[in-house]
Amino acid sequence: MSDEEWERFLRESVTGAADAPVEPSARAREVERRLRERPGRPEGWRTYAPARPRRRTGWYVTGLVAAVALLVVGLFPQQVVGWFGGGDGGQAGAPSAAESERPRQAPGAEPALRPTLAEPFRGSPAVHWADEAAGITVPEARATGWMDTAQVARALRRSRDFMVAAGLDSRVLRGERPTKAIALLNPHQKDVQDYLRTALSSTAPTPDTDPLLLFSRFRPGQARLAGDVVKTRGRLTYREGKRGAVEVTADITFVYPVTPAGDRGRDAEVVRTIVRRKVVMSWDDPAKVITEPDTMSLVSYALDMTNGGCSGPTGYFVPPFGTADEQPTDAAHRVDPYDRSKPVNGTRSTGNGCATATRS
């Protein structure tokens, strides 16, 4: 043992080890005895209930149900969507997500409910669609052709404006002249100007001069909108066209709930005229094409129409009031007007000699 260790041993032998237990004094023992004899706890003390083990059965059950639900959705996605209504992503009563690309299939079946003045879209996929211009998806702009990003963004907005002016303007729907839409058309495009002049002035339009090729119109004395809302669904796409132009394609479906013009009763019949338009617009480089600022040239336009008349062009949609109970007979000529997975082919539905809509 070293000298330091020997000295530490001697000190601890006299004073006691630092960690040795100390016997409480007589006064301390008396105070402790009195505290034990007092009822309750001394003021300032805190008591805690002993921790009890928690049962986690509920969490296990919830986790098991969630796992099974995810498995079912993964294996049978379309069936699950059908349970909630709307095969294009919308649940019953919930809005569909915006259309960013062409759907791969038609929307799911809806309950077989007749439209009413209070609920003009019930019983159809349009009940999940957006109102008016909100249903037209505009993509993100990027520099294309002769335009920079900001110019492409403006061209896309103007293209949407044209579709709104041609298909949603309340005055145009009542048969008035589509002034706002015409203002966006290149006044130097002779064939289009000739079409407009003939289509909007003739009382007996031909299939080639029918104003319905571009504009949605109802004869005021025959039909009126049931309410103030038109449902829409569709999107704009764009690419570089001829001579560096920015070519914008609009593919939009409009659902117009209409009722007989003279029937103001609460139980008035409601028919949905469904129109899908595809319009290709060219925003040309003014250095290469004669045009005016903020105007575009029409490349092509076509429509598919359901419940809008089929006997011959009149310049107006003619809803088939009183024939809502007619059932399709020829399976080979049935069309689903809500199916946006197929291309526009210029079909007119419902009527003698026309394709028949499977739902309206």
Phi, psi and chi 1 to 4 in degrees:
 res  aa     phi    psi   chi1   chi2   chi3   chi4
   1 MET       -  135.1  179.9 -179.9  -64.2      -
   2 SER   -76.5  168.2   64.2      -      -      -
   3 ASP   -62.0  -38.6  -66.8  -20.0      -      -
   4 GLU   -65.0  -44.0  -69.8   79.7    9.9      -
   5 GLU   -64.7  -38.1  -68.1  176.2  -23.9      -
   6 TRP   -64.3  -41.8  174.6 -110.2      -      -
   7 GLU   -65.7  -39.7  -70.8  177.5    0.1      -
   8 ARG   -64.3  -36.5 -176.7  169.5   64.9 -107.0
   9 PHE   -65.3  -40.3  169.5   76.7      -      -
  10 LEU   -67.4  -42.6  -67.5  176.8      -      -
  11 ARG   -62.6  -46.8  -73.5 -163.7  -55.5  -89.8
  12 GLU   -66.4  -27.0  -68.7  178.4   -5.3      -
  13 SER   -68.3  -30.5  -61.2      -      -      -
  14 VAL   -87.8  -48.9  176.1      -      -      -
  15 THR   -92.4  -16.7   61.7      -      -      -
  16 GLY    96.1  149.0      -      -      -      -
  17 ALA   -67.8  152.1      -      -      -      -
  18 ALA   -63.2  -33.8      -      -      -      -
  19 ASP  -103.1   12.6   56.5  -10.2      -      -
  20 ALA   -75.5  142.2      -      -      -      -
  21 PRO   -64.1  141.0   23.8  -31.8      -      -
  22 VAL  -106.3  130.2  178.9      -      -      -
  23 GLU   -72.6  126.5  179.8   70.6   13.8      -
  24 PRO   -64.0  149.8   21.8  -29.8      -      -
  25 SER   -71.7  169.0   65.3      -      -      -
  26 ALA   -63.3  -38.4      -      -      -      -
  27 ARG   -64.7  -41.8  179.1  177.3  178.4   81.5
  28 ALA   -63.6  -40.4      -      -      -      -
  29 ARG   -63.7  -34.8  -67.7 -164.9  -62.6  -88.4
  30 GLU   -67.7  -44.1  178.0   63.9   17.2      -
  31 VAL   -61.8  -42.6  171.0      -      -      -
  32 GLU   -62.4  -40.1 -177.9  179.6    1.1      -
  33 ARG   -63.3  -41.4 -177.7 -175.9   64.3   78.1
  34 ARG   -66.1  -38.2  -68.5  179.3 -179.6  178.7
  35 LEU   -64.9  -38.2  -70.8  174.7      -      -
  36 ARG   -66.2  -31.3  -73.9 -160.9  -57.7  -92.0
  37 GLU   -80.3  -18.8  -66.6  174.9   -7.4      -
  38 ARG   -73.0  140.5  -69.6  178.6   59.4 -178.3
  39 PRO   -71.8  150.4   27.2  -35.3      -      -
  40 GLY    73.6 -165.7      -      -      -      -
  41 ARG  -106.8  149.3  -66.8  -73.6 -173.5  178.8
  42 PRO   -62.0  149.7  -18.9   28.9      -      -
  43 GLU   -61.4  136.7 -176.6  177.8   -4.3      -
  44 GLY    97.0  -14.3      -      -      -      -
  45 TRP   -76.8  149.9  -75.1   31.6      -      -
  46 ARG  -118.9  135.7  -65.1 -177.9 -179.9  179.0
  47 THR  -115.1  144.5   58.9      -      -      -
  48 TYR  -127.3  136.6  -63.4   91.0      -      -
  49 ALA   -69.5  142.6      -      -      -      -
  50 PRO   -62.6  139.8   23.4  -34.3      -      -
  51 ALA   -64.3  136.4      -      -      -      -
  52 ARG  -113.4  141.7  -62.1  178.9  179.9  177.6
  53 PRO   -64.6  135.8   23.0  -33.0      -      -
  54 ARG   -92.6  140.5  -62.7 -179.5  179.4  179.1
  55 ARG   -85.8  130.2  -59.1 -177.5   65.3 -175.8
  56 ARG  -110.2   24.6  -58.4 -179.1  179.4  -88.3
  57 THR   -60.8  -41.4  -55.2      -      -      -
  58 GLY   -59.1  -41.8      -      -      -      -
  59 TRP   -65.9  -39.0  -72.0  105.9      -      -
  60 TYR   -62.9  -42.3  -63.8  148.0      -      -
  61 VAL   -64.8  -43.7  173.1      -      -      -
  62 THR   -60.7  -43.2  -58.2      -      -      -
  63 GLY   -64.1  -39.1      -      -      -      -
  64 LEU   -64.9  -43.5  177.8   60.6      -      -
  65 VAL   -62.1  -43.7  171.9      -      -      -
  66 ALA   -62.2  -40.5      -      -      -      -
  67 ALA   -63.9  -42.7      -      -      -      -
  68 VAL   -63.9  -41.5  172.0      -      -      -
  69 ALA   -62.1  -43.6      -      -      -      -
  70 LEU   -62.7  -37.7  -69.6  174.4      -      -
  71 LEU   -64.5  -41.9  178.9   61.6      -      -
  72 VAL   -64.9  -43.9  171.6      -      -      -
  73 VAL   -61.5  -40.0  170.6      -      -      -
  74 GLY   -67.1  -36.1      -      -      -      -
  75 LEU   -85.7  -33.8  -65.8  176.3      -      -
  76 PHE  -132.1   63.3  -50.2  102.2      -      -
  77 PRO   -62.9  -42.1   23.9  -34.0      -      -
  78 GLN   -68.1  -39.0  -58.9  -54.8  -34.8      -
  79 GLN   -64.7  -39.6  -70.8   85.6  -21.6      -
  80 VAL   -64.0  -42.4  172.1      -      -      -
  81 VAL   -60.7  -40.6  170.6      -      -      -
  82 GLY   -63.0  -31.2      -      -      -      -
  83 TRP   -61.1  -32.9  -64.8  -17.1      -      -
  84 PHE   -99.3    2.7  -64.6   96.7      -      -
  85 GLY    81.0  138.7      -      -      -      -
  86 GLY    86.9  100.3      -      -      -      -
  87 GLY   -82.3    0.1      -      -      -      -
  88 ASP  -103.4   21.6   57.3   -9.7      -      -
  89 GLY   108.6  -10.2      -      -      -      -
  90 GLY   -96.4  142.5      -      -      -      -
  91 GLN   -92.2  167.0  -64.1 -178.9    0.8      -
  92 ALA   -59.0  122.1      -      -      -      -
  93 GLY    83.0   -6.5      -      -      -      -
  94 ALA  -108.1  145.7      -      -      -      -
  95 PRO   -72.3  148.1   25.7  -33.6      -      -
  96 SER   -74.4  150.4  -61.0      -      -      -
  97 ALA   -66.6  152.8      -      -      -      -
  98 ALA   -59.0  145.0      -      -      -      -
  99 GLU   -83.5  112.7 -175.9  179.6  -70.4      -
 100 SER  -104.9  -11.8   58.1      -      -      -
 101 GLU  -154.0  169.1   59.5 -176.4   12.1      -
 102 ARG   -65.4  130.1  174.1 -178.9  -73.6 -173.3
 103 PRO   -63.6  155.1  -18.9   31.0      -      -
 104 ARG   -92.5  -10.2  -67.6 -172.2  -67.7  -89.5
 105 GLN  -157.7  169.7   61.4 -176.5   10.0      -
 106 ALA   -74.0  154.9      -      -      -      -
 107 PRO   -64.5  154.9   19.8  -29.7      -      -
 108 GLY   -66.7  165.6      -      -      -      -
 109 ALA   -70.5  147.0      -      -      -      -
 110 GLU  -109.1  161.9  -65.7  -68.0  -33.2      -
 111 PRO   -57.1  143.9  -23.3   33.0      -      -
 112 ALA   -77.4   81.2      -      -      -      -
 113 LEU  -119.3  137.5  -59.8  172.9      -      -
 114 ARG   -76.0  143.5  -71.9  179.9  177.6  -87.3
 115 PRO   -70.8  149.0   26.4  -33.8      -      -
 116 THR  -131.0  170.5   65.2      -      -      -
 117 LEU   -61.9  -35.6  -71.8  176.2      -      -
 118 ALA   -75.3  -33.6      -      -      -      -
 119 GLU  -133.0   75.5  -61.8  179.6   87.7      -
 120 PRO   -71.4  -12.1   24.7  -33.4      -      -
 121 PHE  -109.6    1.0  -60.4  102.0      -      -
 122 ARG   -67.6  148.6   74.3  171.0 -172.8  165.1
 123 GLY    83.1    6.1      -      -      -      -
 124 SER  -137.0  156.5   81.9      -      -      -
 125 PRO   -59.6  -22.0  -24.6   35.0      -      -
 126 ALA   -62.7  -17.1      -      -      -      -
 127 VAL   -61.7  -23.5   73.0      -      -      -
 128 HIS   -94.7   -7.3  -52.6  -67.0      -      -
 129 TRP   -82.9  164.4  -67.3    3.7      -      -
 130 ALA   -77.6  162.4      -      -      -      -
 131 ASP   -89.8  138.1  -62.2  -10.0      -      -
 132 GLU    52.7 -136.9  -50.9  -70.9  -33.6      -
 133 ALA   -67.6  -16.6      -      -      -      -
 134 ALA   -63.7  -19.9      -      -      -      -
 135 GLY   -85.4    0.7      -      -      -      -
 136 ILE  -100.7  111.3  -57.3  175.2      -      -
 137 THR   -82.3  128.5  -56.6      -      -      -
 138 VAL  -109.1  123.5  178.1      -      -      -
 139 PRO   -75.0  168.5   29.9  -35.8      -      -
 140 GLU   -69.8  138.3 -178.8 -179.6   -2.8      -
 141 ALA   -83.5  147.6      -      -      -      -
 142 ARG  -147.7  154.6   64.0  179.7 -175.2  -83.6
 143 ALA   -57.8  129.0      -      -      -      -
 144 THR  -146.9  137.3  -57.4      -      -      -
 145 GLY    57.3 -133.2      -      -      -      -
 146 TRP   -83.0   -4.0   72.0  -81.3      -      -
 147 MET  -101.3  144.7  -70.6 -175.8  170.3      -
 148 ASP   -84.8 -178.6   59.6   25.3      -      -
 149 THR   -60.0  -44.0  -59.7      -      -      -
 150 ALA   -65.0  -38.8      -      -      -      -
 151 GLN   -68.5  -36.9  -69.6  171.3  -44.4      -
 152 VAL   -64.7  -42.3  170.4      -      -      -
 153 ALA   -58.9  -40.3      -      -      -      -
 154 ARG   -67.7  -40.4 -177.1  174.5  179.4   82.1
 155 ALA   -62.8  -38.3      -      -      -      -
 156 LEU   -66.2  -41.9  -69.1  170.6      -      -
 157 ARG   -63.4  -41.9  -70.3 -165.0  -58.3  -89.6
 158 ARG   -67.2  -34.4  -70.5  -62.6 -167.6 -179.5
 159 SER   -65.8  -42.5  -61.3      -      -      -
 160 ARG   -63.9  -39.9 -177.2 -173.8   59.3 -177.6
 161 ASP   -57.9  -38.9  -69.3  -15.4      -      -
 162 PHE   -64.6  -45.0  177.1   80.9      -      -
 163 MET   -64.2  -35.8  -59.7  -56.2  -65.8      -
 164 VAL   -68.3  -45.1  169.5      -      -      -
 165 ALA   -65.9  -32.3      -      -      -      -
 166 ALA   -84.6  -28.1      -      -      -      -
 167 GLY  -120.0   -8.3      -      -      -      -
 168 LEU  -129.6  -13.3  -65.6  172.9      -      -
 169 ASP   -61.6  123.4 -171.2  -53.5      -      -
 170 SER   -61.3  -33.8   59.1      -      -      -
 171 ARG   -70.5  -38.7  -69.4  172.3  -62.5 -178.9
 172 VAL   -66.2  -39.1  176.8      -      -      -
 173 LEU   -62.4  -26.5  -67.3  176.8      -      -
 174 ARG   -87.0    5.7  -67.2 -166.8  -59.3  -94.5
 175 GLY    97.5    4.7      -      -      -      -
 176 GLU   -79.8  168.7  -62.5 -177.6   20.1      -
 177 ARG   -67.9  133.6 -174.3  175.1  178.7   83.0
 178 PRO   -80.1   67.7   29.7  -35.2      -      -
 179 THR   -60.9  -45.2  -54.8      -      -      -
 180 LYS   -64.8  -39.4  -67.2 -178.7 -179.9  179.7
 181 ALA   -67.9  -42.4      -      -      -      -
 182 ILE   -62.7  -34.0  -67.3  174.4      -      -
 183 ALA   -63.9  -19.0      -      -      -      -
 184 LEU   -93.2   -1.0  -68.0  168.8      -      -
 185 LEU   -95.7  140.0  -63.0  174.1      -      -
 186 ASN   -60.5  114.9 -178.9    0.5      -      -
 187 PRO   -67.9  -11.2   26.0  -34.2      -      -
 188 HIS   -94.6    1.6  -57.9  -72.4      -      -
 189 GLN   -86.6   95.4 -169.2  177.4    8.4      -
 190 LYS   -61.2  -43.3 -174.0  176.7 -177.3  -56.0
 191 ASP   -64.8  -37.5   56.7  -19.0      -      -
 192 VAL   -70.9  -40.3  172.0      -      -      -
 193 GLN   -64.5  -37.9  -65.8  -60.1  -41.9      -
 194 ASP   -63.9  -42.0  -69.4  -18.4      -      -
 195 TYR   -60.9  -45.8  157.0   76.6      -      -
 196 LEU   -61.8  -43.7  -67.4  173.1      -      -
 197 ARG   -61.7  -42.9 -171.4  163.1   38.7 -108.0
 198 THR   -75.4  -45.3  -56.2      -      -      -
 199 ALA   -64.0  -36.8      -      -      -      -
 200 LEU   -91.8    0.0  -62.9  174.2      -      -
 201 SER  -119.6  -19.2   61.0      -      -      -
 202 SER   -79.8  141.1  175.1      -      -      -
 203 THR   -91.0   -7.5   57.3      -      -      -
 204 ALA  -137.5   72.1      -      -      -      -
 205 PRO   -68.4  153.6   25.0  -34.0      -      -
 206 THR   -97.0  171.1   66.6      -      -      -
 207 PRO   -56.7  -27.7  -28.9   36.9      -      -
 208 ASP   -86.9  -17.8  -66.8  -28.9      -      -
 209 THR  -116.7   18.0   61.0      -      -      -
 210 ASP   -70.8  123.3 -169.4  -13.3      -      -
 211 PRO   -63.9  -18.6   20.1  -31.4      -      -
 212 LEU   -67.7  -13.6  -64.5 -178.8      -      -
 213 LEU   -60.7  -28.5  -67.1  173.1      -      -
 214 LEU  -121.3  -29.3  -87.0  179.7      -      -
 215 PHE  -125.1  143.8  -48.6  109.4      -      -
 216 SER   -93.7  123.3  -65.1      -      -      -
 217 ARG  -143.4  140.3  -49.3  165.0   79.8 -141.6
 218 PHE  -122.1  143.5  -66.1   89.8      -      -
 219 ARG   -72.9  121.9 -165.0 -176.1  -61.5  -83.7
 220 PRO   -55.6  -35.5  -23.0   32.7      -      -
 221 GLY   -80.3   -4.3      -      -      -      -
 222 GLN  -112.5  -37.4 -162.4  -99.0  -19.8      -
 223 ALA  -149.3  153.2      -      -      -      -
 224 ARG  -141.6  157.3   62.2 -178.2  178.5   86.7
 225 LEU   -65.9  139.4  -79.1  179.8      -      -
 226 ALA   -89.8   91.2      -      -      -      -
 227 GLY    99.2 -167.8      -      -      -      -
 228 ASP  -114.6    8.5  -59.6  -38.2      -      -
 229 VAL  -117.0  134.3  175.1      -      -      -
 230 VAL  -114.8  131.3  174.5      -      -      -
 231 LYS   -88.9  143.0  -67.4  -73.8 -170.9  176.4
 232 THR  -135.9  155.6   60.3      -      -      -
 233 ARG  -156.3  131.7 -174.3  159.6 -178.0   78.7
 234 GLY   162.4 -168.4      -      -      -      -
 235 ARG  -157.4  163.3   67.6 -164.2 -174.0  -77.6
 236 LEU  -107.6  144.5  -56.1 -178.8      -      -
 237 THR  -132.5  162.9   56.5      -      -      -
 238 TYR  -151.7  161.1   66.4   96.9      -      -
 239 ARG  -159.6  175.4   64.8  176.0 -173.9  176.7
 240 GLU   -80.9  127.9 -177.4  174.4  -10.6      -
 241 GLY  -103.6 -154.5      -      -      -      -
 242 LYS   -68.4  144.5  -64.6 -179.9  178.6  179.9
 243 ARG    53.8   33.6  -64.9  177.8  -69.1  -84.9
 244 GLY    76.5    9.3      -      -      -      -
 245 ALA   -68.3  158.3      -      -      -      -
 246 VAL   -96.3  113.7  175.2      -      -      -
 247 GLU  -100.1  117.0 -172.4  176.1  -78.0      -
 248 VAL  -107.5  131.0  179.2      -      -      -
 249 THR  -112.8  126.0  -61.6      -      -      -
 250 ALA  -108.1  127.5      -      -      -      -
 251 ASP  -126.8   98.0 -177.1   -8.7      -      -
 252 ILE  -129.0  137.8  -44.3  -64.9      -      -
 253 THR  -107.9  128.4  -61.0      -      -      -
 254 PHE  -110.8  135.6  -57.8   82.7      -      -
 255 VAL  -118.3  112.2 -178.0      -      -      -
 256 TYR  -106.0  111.0  -56.0   99.3      -      -
 257 PRO   -83.8  122.7   29.5  -30.5      -      -
 258 VAL  -129.2  159.0  -69.9      -      -      -
 259 THR  -138.2  157.1 -170.3      -      -      -
 260 PRO   -55.8  137.6  -27.6   36.0      -      -
 261 ALA   -60.2  -36.8      -      -      -      -
 262 GLY   -89.8   -2.8      -      -      -      -
 263 ASP   -99.2  109.9 -167.8  -15.0      -      -
 264 ARG  -107.2    8.8  -61.0  -72.7  174.5  172.0
 265 GLY   -73.4  161.4      -      -      -      -
 266 ARG   -67.7  -25.1  -64.6  175.8   57.1 -175.7
 267 ASP  -101.0   23.0  -62.6  -32.2      -      -
 268 ALA   -61.0  145.1      -      -      -      -
 269 GLU   -66.7  140.8 -179.8 -177.0    3.8      -
 270 VAL  -122.0  126.8  175.8      -      -      -
 271 VAL  -121.1  139.1  169.7      -      -      -
 272 ARG  -100.2  117.0  -72.7 -175.3  -73.2 -102.4
 273 THR   -89.9  121.6  -63.5      -      -      -
 274 ILE  -113.6  122.8  -53.8  162.3      -      -
 275 VAL  -127.3  124.9  179.8      -      -      -
 276 ARG  -111.6  122.5 -177.9 -179.7  174.7 -170.0
 277 ARG  -113.8  141.3  -64.3 -172.1 -177.7  -80.1
 278 LYS  -125.7  115.7 -178.1  177.7 -179.2 -179.0
 279 VAL  -125.3  128.1 -179.2      -      -      -
 280 VAL  -107.3  123.2 -178.7      -      -      -
 281 MET  -119.8  138.6  -61.6  159.3  -88.8      -
 282 SER  -114.0  117.9  178.8      -      -      -
 283 TRP   -95.7  100.2  -64.1   87.9      -      -
 284 ASP   -85.5  154.6  -60.0  -48.9      -      -
 285 ASP   -74.8  117.1 -176.8   -9.3      -      -
 286 PRO   -63.0  -15.5   21.6  -32.0      -      -
 287 ALA   -78.0  -13.8      -      -      -      -
 288 LYS  -120.5  -21.6  -60.0  177.8 -179.6  178.6
 289 VAL  -133.0  137.0  175.8      -      -      -
 290 ILE   -72.3  117.4  -59.9  175.4      -      -
 291 THR  -152.9  179.8 -174.2      -      -      -
 292 GLU  -120.7  153.6  -63.0  -64.9  -30.5      -
 293 PRO   -56.7  141.1  -24.2   33.8      -      -
 294 ASP    60.6   29.4  -78.1  -25.9      -      -
 295 THR  -127.2  156.2   66.7      -      -      -
 296 MET  -133.1  162.3   49.9   78.0  176.4      -
 297 SER  -100.1  142.7  -58.0      -      -      -
 298 LEU   -84.7  128.7  -72.1  175.9      -      -
 299 VAL   -91.8  -45.4  176.9      -      -      -
 300 SER  -162.3  162.6   63.6      -      -      -
 301 TYR  -157.1  140.4   41.3   92.2      -      -
 302 ALA  -154.7  160.3      -      -      -      -
 303 LEU  -146.5  152.1   82.7  156.9      -      -
 304 ASP  -110.7  138.7  -71.7  -19.0      -      -
 305 MET  -135.2  137.5  178.3  178.2   61.6      -
 306 THR  -128.6  136.1  -62.2      -      -      -
 307 ASN    59.0   38.7  -69.0  -24.9      -      -
 308 GLY  -126.2   11.6      -      -      -      -
 309 GLY   101.6  147.0      -      -      -      -
 310 CYS  -147.9   -3.3 -163.3      -      -      -
 311 SER   -75.9  -25.2   58.3      -      -      -
 312 GLY   163.0  152.3      -      -      -      -
 313 PRO   -65.2  132.3   23.0  -31.7      -      -
 314 THR  -121.1   -8.0   64.4      -      -      -
 315 GLY    90.5   -3.7      -      -      -      -
 316 TYR  -139.2  152.2  -59.5   91.7      -      -
 317 PHE   -70.9  140.2  -67.4  131.3      -      -
 318 VAL  -123.2   90.6 -176.5      -      -      -
 319 PRO   -62.6  140.5  -20.1   32.5      -      -
 320 PRO   -84.5   68.4   31.9  -34.8      -      -
 321 PHE   -61.7  141.8  -63.6  121.2      -      -
 322 GLY    86.0    0.7      -      -      -      -
 323 THR  -122.4   23.1   61.9      -      -      -
 324 ALA   -66.0  -21.2      -      -      -      -
 325 ASP   -88.7   -2.7  -67.0  -29.7      -      -
 326 GLU   -68.5  135.8  -66.5 -176.0    0.0      -
 327 GLN  -105.6  148.0  -61.6  -64.1  -38.0      -
 328 PRO   -60.2  141.8  -19.3   30.7      -      -
 329 THR  -116.2  -36.0   56.1      -      -      -
 330 ASP  -104.5  105.2 -173.5   -4.6      -      -
 331 ALA   -62.0  -28.1      -      -      -      -
 332 ALA   -71.2  -18.3      -      -      -      -
 333 HIS  -117.8   28.8  -67.6   84.5      -      -
 334 ARG   -91.6  143.8  -64.9 -179.9 -175.6  179.7
 335 VAL  -134.7  148.9  -64.5      -      -      -
 336 ASP  -104.1  108.1 -179.2   -4.2      -      -
 337 PRO   -68.1  -13.5   25.2  -34.0      -      -
 338 TYR   -95.8   -2.3  -65.0   99.9      -      -
 339 ASP   -82.4  104.2 -174.3   -2.0      -      -
 340 ARG   -96.9    7.8  -66.2 -176.5   45.4   76.6
 341 SER   -81.0  -13.4   65.0      -      -      -
 342 LYS  -104.7  156.0  -60.6  176.3 -179.0  178.6
 343 PRO   -72.9  157.4   25.3  -33.9      -      -
 344 VAL   -69.9  132.3  177.2      -      -      -
 345 ASN  -129.9   13.2   56.3   16.3      -      -
 346 GLY    75.2   38.8      -      -      -      -
 347 THR   -90.8  138.7  -59.9      -      -      -
 348 ARG  -112.5  124.9  -65.4 -165.1  173.2 -157.6
 349 SER  -112.3  150.1  -55.6      -      -      -
 350 THR    74.0  108.5  -56.2      -      -      -
 351 GLY   142.8  168.9      -      -      -      -
 352 ASN   -65.3  127.9  -65.8  -30.0      -      -
 353 GLY    80.6    5.1      -      -      -      -
 354 CYS  -113.8  164.5  -62.7      -      -      -
 355 ALA   -66.3  152.3      -      -      -      -
 356 THR  -108.3  133.8  -56.5      -      -      -
 357 ALA   -75.1  134.5      -      -      -      -
 358 THR   -76.0  -21.3   57.8      -      -      -
 359 ARG  -158.3  156.1   54.0  179.9  171.0  175.1
 360 SER  -134.1      -   61.1      -      -      -
